[in-house]
Amino acid sequence: MTLVIDAHTHILSLAADAEFTAEYGREGSLCIYRSMGLLPSHREPTEHEWDDCGFSRKGFPVIGPEESLRDHPGFDKIVILAVSPQFLDGELIGTVDSFGITGVEGESHPERCNEYIGAIARAQPERFIGFASVNPLYRGVRKAVEELELAVTRYGCTGVKLYPMYQHWRPDDRELAFPIYDAARSMGIPVMIHQAGSTRIDARMEYGRPALLDDVGREFRDLRVIIAHCGIPWIEEAMFMLTKHPNFYADLSYHIATISREDLYRYLLRAEPFFVPLEKLFFGTDYPGFLYDPVALRTKLMTVNEDAERLGTPPIAQAKLDGIMGGNFAAVLGLE
């Protein structure tokens, strides 16, 4: 039986400061609520308008293992991604266990992001898959490599998630990034990279282009690289990276929530003529983001052939949809 996997989710808190977390959430969701007609488009919303639009002033909800499992009924496994430390507007952010959910003792701090993720995955290995995260600009490249090795050997993480555009380093930087790729290759773990756009104002879009991974694919030919979010808005560029590099993959998170079911069907239909095997695509949600309901997005993917029937065009083979829903990711991680 093919596993059902959400290959891209987040957990715990982003910052210890609740007010900062609220403002961070507002910045990222402003465009969403404006596009839905719930906030004014030509001026900053008032506090009253923020409250009326349904956005909680408490910021992102604190998501623990119980909440994640609750919101993923019918899923076999959930990939939980660490966010490595970085400074944003003078605040140190990163995955934080603000309420002692993980059982990791001591002061709660973003530097312990991989401990938290590892603890959750070790506590329920049958349900959670932990991906570590490191930032070469935070404490330097050597420390980042050491932290990654610790995350894998001590904390039990089985992959790494990188955030170049948020942390302001190029993913093809041979001094900053390549040692991390080399370490991941040596340990046999995949590298997921946020190589896509962002609604965050501070994120550097020029570092988000999927084509920046071309040197990585040429230099590290046996490294498994996952392009997060299908490279949105550079969808075709990301697809061509999958065409060119045998060990490149992509997850559907974020992108799947921004398009209609018909557009998702058309995206899948044109992948193979673009020389991208559907086996290179993974289902993911970016949960617990604002529009990333795992059940709704799973339904969107698994019913795309209703649009094929309506349009009178070829359906996507059920086996390939099942693969996207979990089997493809499981094969890359050696779970099946």
C-alpha positions in Angstrom: 0.0 0.0 0.0 1.3 3.4 -1.0 2.1 5.8 1.9 0.2 9.1 2.2 2.8 11.8 3.1 2.7 15.5 3.6 6.3 16.3 2.6 6.3 20.0 3.7 5.0 21.2 7.1 6.1 23.4 10.0 5.6 23.0 13.7 6.2 24.8 17.1 6.7 28.5 17.3 8.8 30.9 15.1 9.8 33.3 17.8 9.5 33.6 21.6 8.0 37.1 21.3 4.3 36.8 20.7 3.9 40.3 19.5 6.7 39.9 17.0 5.2 36.6 15.8 1.8 38.4 15.3 3.4 41.1 13.2 5.3 38.5 11.2 2.1 36.7 10.5 0.4 39.9 9.4 3.1 40.8 7.0 2.9 37.4 5.3 -0.9 37.3 5.1 -1.6 40.9 4.1 -1.6 40.1 0.4 -3.8 37.0 1.0 -6.5 39.0 2.8 -6.3 41.8 0.3 -6.8 39.5 -2.6 -9.9 38.0 -0.8 -11.3 41.5 -0.4 -11.1 41.3 3.4 -8.6 44.2 3.8 -8.2 47.5 2.0 -5.8 47.3 -0.9 -4.5 50.9 -1.0 -3.6 51.7 2.6 -2.5 49.9 5.8 -5.4 48.2 7.6 -6.6 49.4 11.0 -6.6 47.2 14.1 -10.4 47.0 13.7 -10.1 45.8 10.1 -7.5 43.2 11.1 -9.8 41.8 13.7 -12.8 41.8 11.3 -10.9 39.9 8.6 -10.5 36.9 10.9 -6.8 37.1 11.6 -5.8 36.3 15.1 -3.8 38.9 16.9 -2.0 36.2 18.7 -0.1 35.4 15.5 0.6 31.9 14.2 -0.9 29.2 16.3 1.5 27.1 18.3 1.4 23.8 16.5 2.5 20.7 18.4 2.5 17.0 17.4 -1.1 16.5 18.6 -2.4 19.4 16.5 -0.4 18.3 13.4 -1.8 14.8 13.7 -5.3 16.1 14.3 -5.2 18.2 11.1 -3.7 15.3 9.0 -6.4 12.6 9.2 -5.7 9.8 6.8 -2.0 10.7 6.5 0.7 8.1 7.3 3.6 10.4 7.7 4.3 14.1 8.1 7.6 15.8 7.4 8.3 18.5 10.0 10.9 21.2 8.9 13.1 23.1 11.3 13.7 26.8 10.7 17.3 27.7 11.5 18.2 30.9 13.4 18.4 34.3 11.7 18.0 37.9 12.7 14.9 39.7 11.3 14.3 43.3 12.3 16.7 42.9 15.2 14.8 39.8 16.5 16.3 36.3 16.6 13.8 33.9 15.0 13.8 30.2 14.3 12.0 27.1 15.4 11.3 27.5 19.2 9.6 25.3 21.7 8.0 28.1 23.7 5.8 25.8 25.9 7.9 22.7 26.5 6.0 20.6 24.0 9.0 18.5 22.9 10.4 17.6 26.3 13.7 19.1 25.5 15.0 20.6 28.7 16.6 24.0 29.2 16.1 27.5 27.9 14.0 27.7 24.8 16.1 29.1 21.9 16.2 29.1 18.1 19.7 27.6 18.2 18.1 24.4 19.5 15.7 24.1 16.5 17.1 20.8 15.4 16.9 19.3 18.9 13.2 20.2 18.9 12.4 18.7 15.5 14.5 15.6 16.3 12.7 15.1 19.6 9.3 15.1 18.0 10.4 12.7 15.2 12.1 10.3 17.7 9.0 10.3 20.0 6.7 9.2 17.1 8.9 7.8 14.3 6.0 6.0 12.7 4.3 9.4 12.0 6.9 12.2 11.9 10.0 12.7 9.6 12.3 15.4 10.9 14.3 17.7 8.6 17.0 19.8 10.3 18.0 23.3 9.2 21.2 25.3 9.3 22.2 28.9 8.4 25.8 29.4 7.3 25.6 33.2 8.0 24.5 32.7 11.7 27.6 31.2 13.3 29.7 30.6 10.2 30.0 27.7 7.7 32.0 25.4 10.0 29.5 25.7 12.8 26.6 25.1 10.3 28.2 21.9 9.1 28.9 20.7 12.6 25.3 21.4 13.6 24.0 19.5 10.6 26.1 16.5 11.5 24.9 16.7 15.1 21.3 16.9 13.8 21.6 13.7 11.9 23.8 11.6 14.2 22.4 12.7 17.6 19.0 14.1 17.0 17.9 11.7 14.3 17.0 14.1 11.5 16.8 12.5 8.0 17.1 15.6 5.8 17.9 19.3 5.8 15.8 22.3 4.8 17.6 25.5 3.7 16.3 29.1 3.5 18.8 31.1 1.4 16.4 33.9 0.3 15.3 34.5 3.9 18.8 34.4 5.3 20.4 36.4 2.5 22.9 34.0 1.0 23.1 32.6 -2.5 22.3 28.9 -2.8 25.2 28.5 -5.3 27.8 30.2 -3.1 30.8 27.9 -3.1 32.1 29.1 0.2 28.8 29.4 2.2 26.6 26.7 0.6 28.7 24.1 -1.0 30.2 22.7 2.3 26.6 22.1 3.5 25.7 20.2 0.3 29.0 18.2 0.6 28.1 17.3 4.2 24.6 16.3 3.3 25.9 14.1 0.4 28.4 12.5 2.7 25.7 11.6 5.2 23.3 10.5 2.5 20.5 12.9 3.3 18.3 14.9 0.9 18.5 18.7 0.8 15.2 20.7 0.6 15.7 24.3 -0.5 13.2 27.2 -0.4 14.0 28.1 -4.0 10.8 30.1 -4.7 9.3 33.4 -4.0 8.0 34.8 -0.7 5.5 37.3 0.6 7.9 38.4 3.2 9.3 41.9 2.5 12.8 41.2 3.8 13.2 38.1 1.6 15.6 38.5 -1.3 13.8 37.4 -4.4 17.1 37.4 -6.5 18.2 34.4 -4.4 15.0 32.5 -5.0 15.4 31.6 -8.6 15.5 27.8 -9.2 18.2 28.2 -11.9 20.6 29.2 -9.1 20.7 25.5 -8.2 22.2 24.6 -11.6 25.8 24.7 -10.3 24.7 22.6 -7.3 23.3 19.9 -9.6 26.4 19.9 -11.8 28.8 19.8 -8.8 26.9 17.3 -6.6 25.4 14.9 -9.1 24.4 12.3 -6.5 22.9 14.7 -4.0 19.1 14.5 -3.8 17.7 18.1 -4.0 14.1 19.0 -3.4 12.9 22.4 -4.8 10.3 23.6 -2.3 7.0 25.1 -3.6 7.6 24.1 -7.3 9.7 27.2 -7.6 6.7 29.5 -7.6 6.6 32.0 -9.4 9.3 30.4 -11.6 7.4 27.3 -12.2 8.8 26.4 -15.6 12.3 27.2 -14.5 11.9 24.8 -11.6 10.5 22.2 -13.9 13.5 22.5 -16.2 15.8 21.9 -13.3 14.0 18.6 -12.7 14.3 17.9 -16.4 18.1 18.5 -16.5 19.2 17.1 -13.1 18.4 13.4 -12.5 18.4 13.8 -8.7 16.3 16.9 -8.5 12.7 16.8 -7.2 10.0 19.3 -6.2 7.2 19.5 -3.7 3.8 21.0 -4.5 3.4 23.0 -1.3 2.3 26.6 -1.5 1.9 26.3 -5.3 -1.0 23.8 -5.0 -2.9 26.3 -2.8 -2.6 29.2 -5.2 -4.1 27.5 -8.3 -7.4 26.0 -9.2 -7.9 22.3 -9.5 -8.0 22.6 -13.3 -4.7 24.5 -13.3 -3.2 21.8 -11.1 -4.4 19.1 -13.5 -2.9 21.1 -16.5 0.4 21.4 -14.6 0.5 17.7 -14.1 -0.6 16.9 -17.6 2.2 19.0 -19.2 5.0 17.7 -16.8 5.9 14.6 -18.8 5.9 16.3 -22.2 8.3 18.8 -20.5 10.4 15.7 -19.7 9.6 15.8 -16.0 8.5 12.4 -14.7 5.6 12.7 -12.3 7.6 10.5 -10.0 9.7 13.6 -9.3 6.8 15.4 -7.6 5.8 15.2 -3.9 2.6 16.3 -2.2 3.2 19.0 0.4 1.1 21.7 2.0 3.2 24.2 4.0 0.9 23.6 6.9 -0.1 25.4 9.2 -0.1 28.4 6.8 -3.3 30.3 6.1 -4.6 28.4 3.1 -2.8 25.1 3.6 -5.5 22.6 4.9 -4.0 19.2 4.3 -7.3 17.5 3.8 -8.6 20.0 1.3 -5.3 20.0 -0.7 -5.2 16.3 -0.8 -8.7 16.2 -2.2 -7.8 18.8 -4.8 -4.9 16.6 -6.0 -6.8 13.3 -5.9 -9.8 14.6 -7.8 -8.0 16.3 -10.7 -9.3 13.7 -13.2 -12.8 15.2 -12.7 -11.4 18.1 -14.7 -9.9 15.8 -17.2 -13.3 14.2 -17.8 -15.0 17.6 -18.0 -12.4 18.9 -20.5 -12.3 15.7 -22.6 -8.5 15.4 -22.1 -6.3 12.5 -20.9 -6.6 11.6 -17.2 -3.6 11.4 -14.9 -2.9 7.7 -14.1 -4.1 6.9 -10.6 -0.9 5.1 -9.8 1.0 8.4 -10.6 -1.4 10.4 -8.4 -0.8 7.9 -5.6 2.9 8.3 -6.1 2.7 12.1 -5.8 0.6 11.6 -2.7 3.4 9.8 -0.9 5.1 7.0 -2.7 7.5 9.2 -4.6 8.8 10.8 -1.4 9.0 7.5 0.4 11.1 6.1 -2.5 13.6 8.9 -2.3 13.9 8.5 1.5 14.0 4.7 1.2 10.8 4.2 3.2 9.3 1.7 0.8 
